[in-house]
Amino acid sequence: MKRIAILCAMMAAALMTTACNEAPDTHDADVKAINKIETQWNQDFAAKDANMLAAHYAVNAVLMVPGMPALSGKEAIRASLTQMVADPALSLKFQASKIEVATSGDVAFTQGTYTMTMTDPVTKKVVSDHGSYVTGYRKQPDGAWKAVADIATSEVPMHASAPAHAKKTATKAATKPATKAAAKHQKRR
């Protein structure tokens, strides 16, 4: 009988220890924090502050936007954002329609829509764009959420009737090597 009582006491202690070790449920607080981050991110776009915009990204983040290759790393993203916010016509606003946080509490994503106005680098005319986005977040060791993957998809159709010279220019630009080293490599082929 003593053995059964000792066994029951050990099981009760083990169950209590397990219950105490469960991670606290931070889901609602995490959703609220991510919503607050995206509100601040919109304000940073309005202020055209490239450093504050880049601060939303993790060091190894990836940014994918229509019309350009994926940007890998916070510094590459910062450089692109610096050029982007230099455009006086730039206006970018986005709104999440969905915020999901994993049960583990360390990864999350937002999904929503954006609207953007900017100067077309080829025509120098102000153009408008709108579309959808998905941003993946990872909770950092300090508890802050940082974007690790930011992907936008334009819903504005490409103009099939673009002038022939614009198509040739775009094709040349797309095939032109980005660096001298890439040009040398391409010549060796």
C-alpha positions in Angstrom: 0.0 0.0 0.0 2.9 2.3 0.8 4.3 1.8 -2.7 1.0 2.8 -4.3 0.8 5.9 -2.2 4.4 6.8 -3.1 3.7 6.2 -6.8 0.6 8.3 -6.7 2.5 11.1 -4.9 5.3 11.0 -7.6 2.7 11.0 -10.4 1.0 14.0 -8.9 4.3 15.9 -8.5 5.2 15.0 -12.1 1.8 16.3 -13.4 2.2 19.5 -11.4 5.7 20.1 -12.7 4.5 19.5 -16.2 1.6 21.9 -15.8 3.9 24.6 -14.4 6.4 24.2 -17.3 3.8 25.0 -20.0 4.5 28.2 -21.9 2.1 31.0 -21.2 -0.5 31.7 -23.9 0.7 34.9 -25.5 -1.4 34.6 -28.7 -3.6 37.7 -28.1 -0.6 39.8 -27.0 1.4 38.7 -30.0 -1.5 39.5 -32.4 -1.8 43.0 -30.8 2.0 43.5 -31.0 2.2 42.6 -34.7 -0.8 44.8 -35.5 1.0 47.7 -33.7 4.2 47.0 -35.7 2.3 47.2 -39.0 0.6 50.5 -37.8 4.1 51.9 -37.0 5.5 50.6 -40.3 2.8 52.6 -42.2 3.8 55.7 -40.2 7.4 55.1 -41.1 6.5 54.9 -44.8 4.6 58.2 -44.4 7.7 59.7 -42.8 9.9 58.3 -45.6 12.4 57.1 -43.0 14.5 54.3 -44.6 16.3 53.4 -41.3 13.1 53.0 -39.4 11.6 51.0 -42.3 14.6 48.7 -42.4 14.4 48.3 -38.6 11.3 46.2 -39.1 13.3 43.5 -40.8 15.4 40.7 -39.3 19.1 40.6 -40.4 18.5 37.7 -42.8 15.1 38.9 -44.1 14.0 38.6 -47.8 11.9 41.2 -49.6 10.1 40.3 -52.8 8.3 42.9 -54.8 7.0 43.0 -58.4 9.5 44.0 -61.1 12.7 43.3 -59.2 14.8 40.5 -58.0 14.4 39.3 -54.4 16.5 41.4 -51.9 18.3 39.3 -49.3 19.5 40.7 -46.0 18.6 43.8 -44.0 21.3 46.0 -45.6 20.2 45.2 -49.2 16.6 46.0 -48.1 17.7 49.2 -46.5 19.6 50.3 -49.6 16.5 49.7 -51.8 14.2 51.4 -49.3 16.6 54.5 -49.3 16.1 54.8 -53.0 12.4 54.2 -52.7 11.7 56.9 -50.1 13.7 59.4 -52.1 10.8 59.5 -54.6 8.7 62.6 -53.7 5.6 60.9 -55.1 6.0 57.8 -53.0 3.0 56.9 -50.9 2.6 53.3 -49.5 -0.2 52.1 -47.2 -1.0 48.6 -46.3 -3.6 46.9 -44.0 -3.6 43.3 -42.7 -6.9 41.4 -43.1 -5.4 38.4 -41.3 -2.8 38.0 -38.5 -1.9 34.4 -37.6 0.4 33.4 -34.8 1.7 29.8 -34.4 0.8 28.0 -31.3 4.5 27.9 -30.5 4.4 31.7 -30.3 7.7 32.2 -32.3 6.4 32.6 -35.8 3.5 34.5 -37.4 2.3 36.0 -40.6 0.1 38.8 -41.8 -1.9 38.9 -45.0 -3.5 41.9 -46.5 -3.7 44.6 -49.2 -1.6 47.6 -50.1 -1.9 50.7 -52.3 1.1 52.6 -53.6 1.8 55.7 -55.7 5.3 56.2 -57.0 7.2 57.7 -60.0 7.8 55.2 -62.8 11.6 55.1 -63.3 11.3 54.7 -67.1 8.4 57.1 -68.0 9.0 59.5 -65.0 5.2 59.6 -64.6 3.4 59.1 -61.3 1.7 55.7 -61.3 -0.6 53.9 -58.9 -0.4 50.3 -57.8 -2.4 48.0 -55.5 -2.2 44.4 -54.6 -1.8 41.8 -51.9 1.0 41.0 -49.5 2.1 38.4 -47.0 4.7 39.1 -44.3 6.3 36.4 -42.3 7.5 37.3 -38.8 9.8 35.5 -36.3 10.0 36.4 -32.6 13.6 37.5 -31.8 15.5 36.4 -28.7 14.6 39.8 -27.1 10.9 39.1 -27.7 10.5 41.6 -30.5 8.8 40.6 -33.8 10.8 41.1 -37.0 9.8 40.5 -40.6 11.8 37.6 -42.2 9.9 37.3 -45.5 7.9 40.2 -47.0 6.2 39.5 -50.3 4.0 41.8 -52.4 2.0 40.9 -55.5 0.6 43.6 -57.7 -3.0 43.3 -59.0 -2.4 45.9 -61.7 -2.2 44.2 -65.1 1.0 44.7 -67.1 0.3 46.8 -70.2 0.4 44.5 -73.2 0.3 47.6 -75.5 3.5 49.1 -74.2 5.5 50.8 -76.9 8.0 48.5 -78.6 11.0 50.6 -77.6 9.9 50.4 -73.9 9.8 46.6 -74.2 13.3 46.5 -75.8 14.7 48.8 -73.1 13.1 46.6 -70.4 14.5 43.5 -72.0 18.0 45.0 -72.2 17.9 46.1 -68.6 16.7 42.7 -67.5 19.6 40.9 -69.3 22.3 43.5 -68.5 24.7 42.1 -65.9 24.4 44.0 -62.5 28.2 44.2 -62.0 31.4 44.2 -63.9 32.2 40.8 -62.4 28.9 39.4 -63.7 29.6 40.9 -67.1 33.0 39.2 -67.3 31.4 35.9 -66.2 28.7 36.3 -68.9 31.4 36.9 -71.6 33.2 33.7 -70.6 30.2 31.6 -71.3 
